[in-house]
Amino acid sequence: MEKVYEFHQEEYGENPASVAEAPGRFHLIGEHSWFFKDKTLSMAVNFPVRVAVSLRDDGNLRFYYPQLKEKKRSTLSTMKYRKEDRWANAIKCVVYGFNSAGFACQGMNFTVDSEILPSAGFGITTAIKVAVAWAIKDMMGFKCTKAQLLQVIEKGNKFFLGQENYKADIFTAVFSKENNIVLTDHNDGTYELLPFNFKDKVILLTDARVPRIVTWNEECLQQPENGLLLGDLKLRKSNVFGGWVYEDNGSEINETLSVVSEELRRRLICIMKEHKYVLEAQSSLSKKEFSGFARAVNKSHENMRDNYEISCPEIDWLLKRVGELDPSIEDIRTPSNCGRITGKGFGRCIFTVLRKEDVESYKQKLVEYERIFGFKPECYEVKPVAGVHIL
C-alpha cells in the first residue's frame, strides 16, 4: 500500500490528498447475457488497484502509471477521448462524469498502482474507474451517495467513452464482500451477495496467453429483435430464484427460433442455458453444495465452447486436464474441481476452483501446456475480497 504514496510523491513532489483501492474481478457465469436482461455471477479478487489523487492550482490533469512507465496529460477544458491514452481514458471518463453530473472538478494529479495490468483482462480498467470516483469524492468532499457515484461512472462510460455500462463489472468492484460473490440482475439493476467460502478449495486464474482472435462479432447477437425472441420464451415462475425461467419445451423453442439462422439459433440457446446455469449455481451456493456449483460451471464452459463458440483448443485442453484431476472422473454429477473460460472469450483466460491437493498437479499441467502449445501461461491464486474503499 505504501508504494502508491511513494510513487505519487516521487512524481508530483507531494503526498496524495486521497487514496482509494478497488479490486479486480472475473465473471463466473453469464457475462455474455447482459443485453438480454439476464443475470451474471462475478467475483471480486485480490488484484488491488490503488489510485492516489491530489489537487493542482491550475486546470491541468496529470496521469502516472509506474508499472507501465507511462505518463499522460490533459486539461479540464480540452479533455477528450484519445485512443493512445488507453488507461488514462478510464480516469478522464470519471472526471467527465463528475462534471456532467454537476460536481465541479479542479486540476488534479493521478497515480495508478496495480501489479496486474489492464491488458490481462481481470477487470482492472473498471477498478481504475471505481477507485478514481471514490478518491475524487473523498478529496473534494462531494456530497453524493453511492448511487450518484454509480451514475457518474455510467455517464462517463456512455457519453465520454461511448461504451456500454456493464453493471456486473461495476457492482462487483463496489459492493463485493469478503468470501462472497456478486449476482447482478440486469433486468432490474440490482445485485445480491452469495456466500462463497469453501475452505478446502483454491481459486486460480490462468492467463493462457493465447492471442485473442475474434471469430465473430457479438454485436450481431445483441439486437432488439433477438431480445424479443428470447422474451417470448420467458416463463414466469414464482417458485424459482429471480421469478422466471426460459421455456424448456424443444418444440416451442424450435418454433420461436425458426426465423433465425442455425448459427444465431445456437447462440441464443446458449444465452438460455446460461440463465439455467446461473440459477443452478445460485441454488447450490445457497445450500453450500460445491458439487452442484462446480457442475454448473463445467456445463457453462461446454456451452461457451459448443454453442457460443468463443473457446479455443488451448483453453479446452487446460479445462480437460482440470476434469481429469477429479478422483472419480466417471462420475460427472459430483465434480470436486471445476473451470471455465472467462471474460471476452475468443481465447486467453480461465478460472479454476480446485481441491488444495490438486493445485500442484494442475501447475504441472501448465508446464506441459507450454511445451505442447508454446504459450507461457500466467497463473494467479486469488480469493474473494471486499469492494472499493478509502485507504
FITI-296497 format. One line per 4 residues: number of its first residue (from 1); their letters; for each residue y, x, z of C-alpha. Coordinates in steps of 0.5 Angstrom, whole numbers, plus 500, padded with zeros to 3 digits. Last residue first. Example, Ala and Ser with C-alpha at 12.3 -4.5 7.8 and 13.67 -1.06 7.14 Angstrom:
<sites>
2> sa> 498,527,514 | 491,525,516
</sites>
This chain:
<sites>
391> lihv> 508,486,505 | 509,479,502 | 503,475,500 | 499,472,494
387> gavp> 492,470,494 | 487,471,499 | 480,475,497 | 474,474,494
383> kvey> 470,481,494 | 469,486,488 | 464,492,486 | 467,495,480
379> cepk> 463,497,474 | 466,501,468 | 462,502,462 | 461,508,457
375> fgfi> 460,505,450 | 454,509,446 | 450,503,445 | 443,506,447
371> reye> 445,511,452 | 451,507,455 | 446,501,456 | 441,506,460
367> vlkq> 446,509,464 | 448,501,466 | 441,500,467 | 441,505,473
363> kyse> 447,501,476 | 443,495,476 | 437,498,479 | 443,501,485
359> vdek> 445,494,486 | 438,490,486 | 437,491,494 | 444,488,495
355> rlvt> 442,482,492 | 446,481,485 | 452,477,483 | 454,479,476
351> ficr> 461,479,472 | 461,480,465 | 467,484,461 | 468,486,454
347> gfgk> 465,482,448 | 468,476,444 | 470,473,451 | 477,472,453
343> gtir> 475,472,460 | 468,472,463 | 461,473,460 | 456,471,465
339> gcns> 451,474,471 | 446,471,476 | 441,474,481 | 436,471,486
335> ptri> 434,466,481 | 431,459,483 | 429,455,477 | 428,461,473
331> deis> 421,462,476 | 417,467,471 | 422,472,473 | 420,473,480
327> pdle> 423,478,484 | 429,478,480 | 431,484,477 | 429,482,470
323> gvrk> 435,477,470 | 440,482,471 | 437,486,465 | 438,480,460
319> llwd> 445,480,462 | 446,487,460 | 443,486,453 | 447,480,452
315> iepc> 453,483,453 | 451,489,448 | 448,484,443 | 455,480,443
311> siey> 458,474,447 | 463,469,444 | 459,464,440 | 461,457,444
307> ndrm> 454,454,443 | 449,460,443 | 452,465,447 | 457,461,451
303> nehs> 452,456,453 | 447,462,455 | 452,464,459 | 453,457,463
299> knva> 446,457,464 | 446,463,468 | 452,461,472 | 449,454,473
295> rafg> 442,457,475 | 446,462,480 | 449,456,483 | 443,453,484
291> sfek> 440,459,487 | 445,460,492 | 445,454,496 | 450,454,501
287> ksls> 450,446,500 | 457,446,498 | 456,452,494 | 450,448,490
283> sqae> 455,442,489 | 460,446,486 | 456,450,482 | 452,444,479
279> lvyk> 459,440,478 | 462,447,474 | 455,447,470 | 456,440,468
275> hekm> 463,441,465 | 461,447,462 | 456,443,458 | 461,438,455
271> icil> 465,444,453 | 459,447,449 | 458,440,446 | 465,441,443
267> rrrl> 463,448,441 | 456,445,437 | 460,440,434 | 465,445,431
263> eesv> 460,449,428 | 456,442,425 | 462,440,422 | 466,434,425
259> vslt> 465,426,424 | 458,426,427 | 461,427,434 | 461,420,436
255> enie> 454,418,433 | 451,425,435 | 453,424,443 | 451,417,443
251> sgnd> 444,418,440 | 444,424,445 | 445,420,451 | 448,425,456
247> eyvw> 455,422,456 | 460,426,460 | 461,426,467 | 467,423,472
243> ggfv> 470,422,479 | 471,429,480 | 465,430,484 | 460,425,483
239> nskr> 459,418,486 | 465,415,483 | 462,415,476 | 467,414,470
235> lkld> 464,416,463 | 467,421,458 | 464,421,451 | 470,418,448
231> glll> 475,423,451 | 471,428,448 | 473,425,441 | 480,424,443
227> gnep> 480,432,445 | 478,434,439 | 483,430,435 | 488,433,439
223> qqlc> 486,440,437 | 484,446,441 | 478,447,437 | 481,451,431
219> eenw> 486,454,437 | 479,458,439 | 480,462,432 | 473,465,430
215> tvir> 470,472,430 | 475,475,434 | 472,483,435 | 473,485,442
211> pvra> 471,493,442 | 465,493,447 | 468,497,454 | 462,493,458
207> dtll> 467,492,463 | 463,490,469 | 465,486,475 | 460,486,481
203> ivkd> 459,481,486 | 454,484,492 | 450,479,495 | 446,478,502
199> kfnf> 453,476,506 | 453,470,501 | 460,467,503 | 463,463,497
195> plle> 467,457,501 | 470,452,495 | 477,452,495 | 480,446,491
191> ytgd> 486,445,486 | 490,440,483 | 493,439,476 | 491,432,475
187> nhdt> 486,433,469 | 486,441,469 | 482,441,476 | 482,448,478
183> lvin> 476,450,483 | 478,456,487 | 473,461,490 | 473,462,497
179> neks> 471,468,502 | 478,470,503 | 483,465,501 | 486,463,494
175> fvat> 492,459,493 | 497,464,489 | 493,468,484 | 487,463,483
171> fida> 493,457,482 | 496,462,477 | 490,463,473 | 487,456,473
167> kyne> 494,453,471 | 494,456,465 | 501,456,462 | 500,456,455
163> qglf> 505,461,451 | 511,462,448 | 513,468,452 | 520,466,454
159> fkng> 519,458,454 | 512,456,456 | 510,462,460 | 517,463,463
155> keiv> 518,456,465 | 511,455,468 | 513,461,472 | 519,458,475
151> qllq> 515,451,476 | 510,455,480 | 516,457,484 | 518,450,485
147> aktc> 511,448,487 | 511,454,492 | 518,451,495 | 525,454,494
143> kfgm> 530,456,498 | 532,463,495 | 533,468,500 | 534,474,494
139> mdki> 529,479,497 | 524,474,498 | 525,469,492 | 525,476,488
135> awav> 518,478,491 | 514,472,491 | 516,471,483 | 514,478,482
131> avki> 508,478,485 | 506,471,481 | 508,475,475 | 504,481,476
127> atti> 498,477,478 | 498,474,472 | 498,480,468 | 493,483,472
123> gfga> 488,477,471 | 482,481,470 | 483,483,463 | 482,491,463
119> spli> 488,491,459 | 492,489,464 | 491,496,468 | 487,496,474
115> esdv> 490,501,479 | 496,497,480 | 503,499,482 | 509,495,479
111> tfnm> 516,498,480 | 522,493,479 | 529,495,479 | 534,489,479
107> gqca> 541,486,476 | 542,479,479 | 538,473,479 | 542,466,479
103> fgas> 537,460,481 | 538,454,477 | 531,453,474 | 533,457,467
99> nfgy> 535,463,471 | 529,463,476 | 524,462,469 | 528,468,466
95> vvck> 527,472,471 | 519,470,471 | 519,472,464 | 522,478,464
91> iana> 517,481,469 | 511,479,465 | 515,482,459 | 515,488,462
87> wrde> 507,489,461 | 508,489,454 | 515,492,452 | 513,493,445
83> kryk> 512,486,443 | 519,484,445 | 521,478,449 | 529,478,450
79> mtsl> 533,479,456 | 540,480,453 | 545,478,458 | 540,480,464
75> tsrk> 539,487,461 | 533,490,459 | 529,497,461 | 522,500,460
71> kekl> 519,505,464 | 512,507,463 | 507,513,466 | 501,507,465
67> qpyy> 499,508,473 | 507,509,474 | 509,502,472 | 517,502,472
63> frln> 522,497,470 | 529,497,470 | 534,491,469 | 541,491,468
59> gddr> 547,486,470 | 550,491,475 | 550,493,483 | 542,493,483
55> lsva> 538,490,487 | 531,492,489 | 524,490,487 | 517,492,489
51> vrvp> 511,489,486 | 504,490,488 | 498,488,484 | 491,488,488
47> fnva> 484,488,485 | 481,485,491 | 478,479,488 | 481,472,486
43> mslt> 475,468,484 | 475,462,479 | 472,456,477 | 475,451,472
39> kdkf> 475,444,471 | 477,439,465 | 483,437,462 | 480,438,455
35> fwsh> 485,444,453 | 483,447,460 | 475,448,458 | 475,455,456
31> egil> 475,458,463 | 470,453,465 | 465,458,469 | 466,464,473
27> hfrg> 473,466,472 | 476,473,474 | 481,475,478 | 487,480,480
23> paea> 490,479,487 | 498,478,488 | 502,483,493 | 509,482,494
19> vsap> 514,488,496 | 522,486,498 | 528,490,499 | 525,496,496
15> negy> 527,503,498 | 532,507,494 | 532,513,490 | 530,509,484
11> eeqh> 524,512,481 | 522,517,487 | 523,511,492 | 520,506,488
7> feyv> 514,510,487 | 514,512,494 | 514,504,496 | 509,503,491
3> kem> 504,508,494 | 505,506,502 | 500,500,500
</sites>
